[in-house]
Amino acid sequence: MTQHRLIGLIVGLSVLASADAVAAKPAFPVTVRAANGAVVIKHKPRRIVVLSASATETLFAIGAGRQVIAVDDQSNYPASAPRTKLSSYRPNAEAVARYKPDLVITSSASNKLLPALRRLKIPVLLEPSATSIGGAYAQMHQIGAATGHRRAAGRLVIRMKRDIAAAVRSVPKARGLSVFHELSPDYYSATSKTFIGRVYALFGFRNIADKAGGAGDYPQLSGEYILAADPDIVVLADTKCCKQTAATARRRPGWSSISAVRRNRVIAVSDDIASRWGPRIVDFTRIVARVVARAQS
């Protein structure tokens, strides 16, 4: 054997050994950097309590559903999720602790929940409402790492990016078209600084909530403001909570003159799909694509 071939063989064996070492590296303990800082998880969680509907959807999408023993009262998807009376809005540490969890995932930065669970030495991932689609992806990666499903989370994100890009490419840009996204019948909305608004921005919509001024990312608009803005599209994301439909919108004072109403461009969507920053962002994106196609037909 020549010296060059011997060196090549040694290098090749080194590469294989390194690859084997990486593959054999245990997934735990793992440190996950969530919104509440660096969280150390010593062992693969077997008893996960979830206080976030978006996180519940992510866990089941990446194959971690069997590790989940309890979810909050808003986690209604998938149907197999072990739904309880636990509140994600007003989380109670004692109620959570009764389930003896080895990991808690929450979207609420409660002043009482996190310190109480910390005293009980229960690891907690704080995954608050994502402000961008990229932020939603980052949370999916964190949840995957924390539960031993890092690769599945990576595949989910890749698939979502592909599907969202396909939905955006499927229709022409909605240049010049304005949209009003309704979160509740008292006219709360979402600006382009939210992940909801960023979906509309992907298609080129002009969001009427952006110029509401001084009201945060989820401003409450006035009826007069909406009438003056005269949106081309209205998306009702309050169909489940508040039973809103194109018909109820049409009966509102002055709404018969709005372009969206006159042109039958009032679209009703599920509150859940339009407000959660989990895997069903893809479904919401496809709905918006259909809205664009309808507006340009």
C-alpha positions as semicolon CSV with decimal commas, in nm:
position;residue;x (nm);y (nm);z (nm)
1;M;0,000;0,000;0,000
2;T;0,141;0,340;-0,096
3;Q;0,189;0,615;0,159
4;H;-0,079;0,833;-0,008
5;R;-0,335;0,550;0,000
6;L;-0,251;0,478;0,364
7;I;-0,297;0,844;0,460
8;G;-0,627;0,850;0,270
9;L;-0,748;0,541;0,452
10;I;-0,655;0,688;0,791
11;V;-0,834;1,017;0,710
12;G;-1,140;0,826;0,591
13;L;-1,154;0,619;0,907
14;S;-1,119;0,938;1,116
15;V;-1,413;1,097;0,937
16;L;-1,626;0,787;0,993
17;A;-1,528;0,776;1,359
18;S;-1,619;1,141;1,402
19;A;-1,954;1,086;1,233
20;D;-2,022;0,787;1,458
21;A;-1,932;0,995;1,762
22;V;-2,174;1,270;1,658
23;A;-2,449;1,018;1,586
24;A;-2,390;0,847;1,919
25;K;-2,391;1,171;2,118
26;P;-2,681;1,154;2,366
27;A;-2,962;1,406;2,318
28;F;-2,977;1,474;2,694
29;P;-2,892;1,663;2,900
30;V;-2,973;1,955;2,673
31;T;-2,979;2,331;2,725
32;V;-3,257;2,514;2,543
33;R;-3,256;2,892;2,516
34;A;-3,620;2,996;2,539
35;A;-3,776;3,334;2,624
36;N;-3,706;3,270;2,994
37;G;-3,336;3,210;2,933
38;A;-3,126;2,894;2,932
39;V;-3,328;2,594;3,045
40;V;-3,143;2,272;3,132
41;I;-3,337;1,950;3,070
42;K;-3,152;1,654;3,217
43;H;-3,358;1,367;3,076
44;K;-3,600;1,312;2,791
45;P;-3,936;1,438;2,923
46;R;-4,207;1,176;2,972
47;R;-4,469;1,390;3,147
48;I;-4,515;1,718;2,962
49;V;-4,780;1,972;3,061
50;V;-4,860;2,231;2,794
51;L;-5,020;2,571;2,856
52;S;-5,013;2,693;2,497
53;A;-5,238;2,581;2,211
54;S;-4,965;2,660;1,957
55;A;-4,708;2,452;2,146
56;T;-4,957;2,164;2,173
57;E;-5,000;2,161;1,796
58;T;-4,623;2,168;1,749
59;L;-4,562;1,881;1,992
60;F;-4,807;1,652;1,817
61;A;-4,675;1,753;1,474
62;I;-4,320;1,646;1,565
63;G;-4,420;1,314;1,721
64;A;-4,401;1,416;2,088
65;G;-4,772;1,369;2,157
66;R;-4,719;1,049;2,360
67;Q;-4,506;1,243;2,607
68;V;-4,785;1,497;2,673
69;I;-5,000;1,414;2,977
70;A;-5,206;1,737;3,003
71;V;-5,283;2,044;2,793
72;D;-5,469;2,365;2,871
73;D;-5,838;2,433;2,811
74;Q;-5,768;2,613;2,480
75;S;-5,568;2,329;2,323
76;N;-5,841;2,179;2,107
77;Y;-5,619;2,050;1,824
78;P;-5,548;1,773;1,761
79;A;-5,855;1,608;1,910
80;S;-5,637;1,344;2,076
81;A;-5,460;1,602;2,296
82;P;-5,532;1,535;2,667
83;R;-5,733;1,851;2,729
84;T;-5,792;1,965;3,089
85;K;-5,929;2,265;3,279
86;L;-5,580;2,414;3,317
87;S;-5,579;2,778;3,210
88;S;-5,317;2,923;2,979
89;Y;-5,436;3,277;3,058
90;R;-5,423;3,246;3,437
91;P;-5,193;2,951;3,499
92;N;-5,193;2,803;3,846
93;A;-4,866;2,646;3,956
94;E;-5,029;2,415;4,213
95;A;-5,274;2,280;3,956
96;V;-4,989;2,217;3,713
97;A;-4,770;2,051;3,975
98;R;-5,043;1,795;4,055
99;Y;-4,968;1,629;3,721
100;K;-4,606;1,571;3,834
101;P;-4,460;1,706;3,507
102;D;-4,095;1,678;3,411
103;L;-4,140;1,964;3,162
104;V;-4,388;2,251;3,133
105;I;-4,428;2,456;2,815
106;T;-4,621;2,781;2,850
107;S;-4,693;3,096;2,652
108;S;-4,768;3,297;2,968
109;A;-4,494;3,491;3,143
110;S;-4,690;3,480;3,470
111;N;-4,515;3,643;3,763
112;K;-4,621;3,349;3,982
113;L;-4,602;3,044;3,756
114;L;-4,236;3,047;3,655
115;P;-4,087;3,116;4,002
116;A;-4,318;2,860;4,164
117;L;-4,222;2,585;3,921
118;R;-3,858;2,683;3,952
119;R;-3,880;2,627;4,329
120;L;-4,025;2,283;4,255
121;K;-3,732;2,219;4,018
122;I;-3,964;2,163;3,721
123;P;-3,808;2,282;3,391
124;V;-4,022;2,540;3,211
125;L;-4,000;2,662;2,852
126;L;-4,155;3,005;2,801
127;E;-4,272;3,029;2,438
128;P;-4,473;3,354;2,413
129;S;-4,673;3,470;2,113
130;A;-4,439;3,477;1,813
131;T;-4,398;3,816;1,645
132;S;-4,281;3,669;1,316
133;I;-4,292;3,346;1,120
134;G;-3,919;3,308;1,183
135;G;-3,988;3,342;1,554
136;A;-4,243;3,061;1,527
137;Y;-3,983;2,841;1,356
138;A;-3,734;2,914;1,634
139;Q;-3,983;2,798;1,896
140;M;-4,046;2,477;1,704
141;H;-3,671;2,406;1,704
142;Q;-3,658;2,474;2,080
143;I;-3,953;2,245;2,151
144;G;-3,796;1,975;1,935
145;A;-3,465;1,995;2,122
146;A;-3,636;1,996;2,461
147;T;-3,841;1,684;2,392
148;G;-3,592;1,469;2,202
149;H;-3,742;1,539;1,860
150;R;-3,485;1,778;1,719
151;R;-3,473;1,618;1,373
152;A;-3,853;1,597;1,341
153;A;-3,879;1,965;1,432
154;G;-3,622;2,048;1,168
155;R;-3,816;1,853;0,908
156;L;-4,138;2,029;1,010
157;V;-3,982;2,372;0,963
158;I;-3,838;2,277;0,623
159;R;-4,178;2,147;0,512
160;M;-4,355;2,461;0,636
161;K;-4,111;2,690;0,456
162;R;-4,163;2,496;0,135
163;D;-4,542;2,496;0,162
164;I;-4,565;2,865;0,252
165;A;-4,338;2,959;-0,038
166;A;-4,555;2,753;-0,273
167;A;-4,871;2,928;-0,152
168;V;-4,715;3,270;-0,206
169;R;-4,595;3,174;-0,556
170;S;-4,937;3,039;-0,651
171;V;-5,095;3,383;-0,691
172;P;-4,988;3,726;-0,821
173;K;-4,891;3,990;-0,564
174;A;-5,187;4,170;-0,410
175;R;-5,035;4,508;-0,486
176;G;-5,256;4,800;-0,387
177;L;-5,512;4,583;-0,208
178;S;-5,583;4,670;0,156
179;V;-5,691;4,426;0,427
180;F;-5,862;4,449;0,765
181;H;-5,799;4,147;0,988
182;E;-6,063;4,134;1,260
183;L;-5,980;3,962;1,587
184;S;-6,304;4,055;1,762
185;P;-6,630;4,236;1,682
186;D;-6,510;4,541;1,877
187;Y;-6,251;4,585;1,601
188;Y;-5,928;4,464;1,754
189;S;-5,684;4,391;1,474
190;A;-5,321;4,291;1,406
191;T;-5,053;4,507;1,245
192;S;-4,773;4,398;1,012
193;K;-4,547;4,367;1,318
194;T;-4,731;4,050;1,424
195;F;-4,686;3,707;1,267
196;I;-5,045;3,740;1,137
197;G;-4,961;4,066;0,965
198;R;-4,640;3,925;0,822
199;V;-4,841;3,658;0,640
200;Y;-5,040;3,930;0,465
201;A;-4,717;4,114;0,389
202;L;-4,583;3,806;0,207
203;F;-4,860;3,857;-0,049
204;G;-4,817;4,234;-0,078
205;F;-5,128;4,344;0,110
206;R;-5,153;4,689;0,272
207;N;-5,270;4,641;0,630
208;I;-5,507;4,918;0,746
209;A;-5,411;4,857;1,112
210;D;-5,056;4,978;1,049
211;K;-5,156;5,344;1,052
212;A;-5,383;5,324;1,354
213;G;-5,106;5,489;1,555
214;G;-4,993;5,449;1,915
215;A;-5,197;5,141;1,994
216;G;-4,941;4,860;1,991
217;D;-4,926;4,561;1,762
218;Y;-5,288;4,461;1,829
219;P;-5,475;4,792;1,814
220;Q;-5,845;4,847;1,862
221;L;-5,971;5,039;1,560
222;S;-6,278;5,257;1,558
223;G;-6,573;5,198;1,329
224;E;-6,510;5,537;1,172
225;Y;-6,147;5,449;1,104
226;I;-6,244;5,128;0,925
227;L;-6,508;5,302;0,713
228;A;-6,258;5,571;0,614
229;A;-5,989;5,312;0,532
230;D;-6,240;5,129;0,308
231;P;-6,056;4,792;0,303
232;D;-6,065;4,583;-0,014
233;I;-6,058;4,264;0,191
234;V;-6,200;4,186;0,537
235;V;-6,090;3,867;0,713
236;L;-6,307;3,771;1,010
237;A;-6,096;3,573;1,258
238;D;-6,372;3,581;1,519
239;T;-6,604;3,317;1,378
240;K;-6,572;3,072;1,670
241;C;-6,553;3,308;1,964
242;C;-6,813;3,554;1,844
243;K;-7,012;3,389;1,562
244;Q;-6,917;3,653;1,306
245;T;-6,995;3,594;0,938
246;A;-7,009;3,791;0,615
247;A;-7,381;3,837;0,683
248;T;-7,330;3,982;1,033
249;A;-7,060;4,213;0,900
250;R;-7,290;4,337;0,625
251;R;-7,549;4,441;0,884
252;R;-7,309;4,665;1,076
253;P;-7,379;5,040;1,055
254;G;-7,216;5,186;0,744
255;W;-7,052;4,861;0,634
256;S;-7,266;4,824;0,324
257;S;-7,049;5,095;0,167
258;I;-6,715;4,922;0,235
259;S;-6,547;4,788;-0,080
260;A;-6,494;4,443;0,074
261;V;-6,867;4,413;0,149
262;R;-6,984;4,549;-0,186
263;R;-6,756;4,309;-0,375
264;N;-6,827;4,004;-0,156
265;R;-6,473;3,994;-0,021
266;V;-6,552;3,933;0,345
267;I;-6,388;3,602;0,436
268;A;-6,464;3,408;0,756
269;V;-6,182;3,190;0,897
270;S;-6,131;2,979;1,208
271;D;-6,003;3,186;1,499
272;D;-5,760;2,905;1,584
273;I;-5,599;2,879;1,242
274;A;-5,564;3,256;1,210
275;S;-5,419;3,318;1,556
276;R;-5,184;3,030;1,642
277;W;-4,816;3,036;1,556
278;G;-4,782;2,660;1,516
279;P;-4,775;2,426;1,215
280;R;-5,112;2,551;1,088
281;I;-4,957;2,881;0,979
282;V;-4,940;2,692;0,649
283;D;-5,319;2,655;0,646
284;F;-5,362;3,025;0,718
285;T;-5,120;3,113;0,437
286;R;-5,319;2,901;0,193
287;I;-5,638;3,077;0,301
288;V;-5,477;3,415;0,232
289;A;-5,365;3,286;-0,109
290;R;-5,726;3,201;-0,189
291;V;-5,826;3,551;-0,075
292;V;-5,578;3,700;-0,322
293;A;-5,706;3,480;-0,603
294;R;-6,065;3,576;-0,523
295;A;-5,981;3,946;-0,519
296;Q;-5,814;3,927;-0,860
297;S;-6,072;3,711;-1,034
